[in-house]
Amino acid sequence: MTSIGTAPWRGILVGRAETSPHAFFHPLAHVGSLPVTARCPSFFEPEVHGSRVSQRRHCNAGAASTSSSSGAWNSLGSCQFREGYDALYKARFGWGSHGVVGRRHGFRVCRSTEDGGGEKGGGNSTSTATEEPEKDPNSSEPEESSSPSTTPADDVQQSLPNVQLDAYRLMELIGPEKVDPDDVKVLKEKLFGYTTYWVTGQEPFGDLGEGVLLLGNLRGKREEVFSKLQKGLRDLFGSKYDLFMVEEPNAEEEDPRGGPRVSFVLLRKEVSDPGPTTLWQYVIAAILFTLTAGSCLELGIASQLPKLPPDVVQYFTNPESTAPPDFQVLVPLIDSALPLAYGVFGVQLFHEVGHWLTAAPRGVKMGIPYLIPNITLGSFGAVTQFKSILPDRMAKFDISVAGPLAGGILSLSMLAVGLWLSVSPEAADELVQVPSLLFQGSLLLGALSRAVIGYDAMHAATVNIHPLVIAGWCGLTTTAFNLMPVGCLDGGRAMQAAFGKTALNVSGLITYLLLGLGALGGPLSLQWGLYILIVQRAPEKPCLNDVSEVGTVRKLGLSIVILLALAVLLPFWDGLAEELGIGLSAPLL
């Protein structure tokens, strides 16, 4: 097994097979703070014949870590190979003779010199290769091992050459696929030009340089040019690449035709596309689905607690109570709790259906929803990823807003029906008691309840309401939370699509501040803030066309929706609650 060390001399990943010459692990020095270990591929492994190896060779190979003061270079690791594959090494790693150094695929290979130096001598190498004496080709004397007591594995390690792996190049090899420079050249010659986009420069794009950012001047309308470039890209390379139109980074002026200057990003399809859903993700989604269903049922049961028989309440609240009650009396209570559980859970299902129905006509694939259980509201909503690249900002806006609108309309409908049933004599047997202080937690919902139920009913310590009021209340609160313009929430995606990433950053800071002060959602503000920071804080990825605007109507609609969400989450202040008579046990004098 490979072990990780943290010694003061910069820990090294070390592993060695003592019994089998076909499983060598060799150390690589730290790259920055990242320890790397390379495993020798099968074509590197030596072939052992008894206690000897066919024809020894010695070679030092490595990436030079050169210091300006000492000129020393450090060995980054070693692995052993047999002479039988010498021709393969020459083709794969670019070997030359007489100390000539070649580099292929992240490896640097060189011959050892008599002074023990590196590429050009003069440095101390950490490899242990030694100089072999010349052997008479006419001699028939068999080659003897330097030590009669050495094992085959030791003989292999002592006699065979070393290959040192450049860890920086290794990171490039195991990183994402990069754009072929020849393909970029073809695009410039055949696709970009005077009639589309005149390229004046290019830069690497991405943390590992996996993409290419093309800078230049637009020669037509954005949408028309982008459509023409996409069609030409498909004709030339099929589905090999994705082309993104984005705002030019650090642009000092706007485009002469109006709006921001644009640039284009070219990425490999396998790099830009989201990965497929794995089996473990399905398992996690199923577990969260079950937990959320349980939390919704628990919310329904909690609404029926005032109807519990006294002996059941005493059994669960009095530690000295030992005789269990008849639990059969709980069955009717569970049946009464199901409508509330169905209502709260149904809001989340409607929310996800809204996303799916809006995404399907636009060719956007949605991932499986990861429902988030919560014992206070039944659910915090769901985390749903896009499983395909969004075509433009308008699609991102519509898909993001469709879910909260679907869930919000259902929640508002249940709230309205529940308030009507709360004052209906026919539904008196179905009402449940809740503290009147609950209605002080929301400006909008408290005002609606006050308008329907009336001053006298709200002017008490408890209020009798229908369970549908609770279901609608919880659904609207969850919807309002998800409409907050921050991170990767539905509101954050819509804000990014409508007003850009800068506006999203500003609105996100304001949202975090309000949540930290407890001004949004009351006691749920801390829980929701932690949920965003842990799960949903990162903004959504760019669209293919990440420049075109969504229009004034959508921007105005989003502003109204966010204001309504704030009205749901902001609580009553004491003076207004006293004036409306919400949560008071005695009338005002």
Secondary structure, DSSP 8 states (H G I E B T S, - for coil): --EE---TTT--EE---SS-TT--EEEEEEETTEEEEEE--GGG---EETTEESS----EE------TTT------------GGGHHHHHHHH---STT--EEETTEEEE---TT--SSSSSS--S----------TT-------S-TT--HHHHHHHHS---EE-HHHHHHHHS-----HHHHHHHHHHTSSTTSEEEEEEEEESTT--EEEEEEEE-S-HHHHHHHHHHHHHHHHTTSEEEEEEE-TT-SS--TTSS--EEEEEEEHHHHS-----HHHHHHHHHHHHHHHHHHHHHHHHTTGGGS-HHHHHHHH-TT--S---GGGHHHHHHHHHHHHHHHHHHHHHHHHHHHHHHGGGT--B---EEEEETTTEEEEEE--BSS--SBHHHHHHHHHHHHHHHHHHHHHHHHHHHHHHT-GGGGGG-EEEEGGGGGG-HHHHHHHHHHH-HHHHSSSEEEE-HHHHHHHHHHHHHHHHTSSSTTSHHHHHHHHHH-HHHHHHHHHHHHHHHHTT-SSGGGHHHHHHHIIIII-S-----SB-SS---HHHHHHHHHHHHHHHHHHS---HHHHHHHT-S-SS---
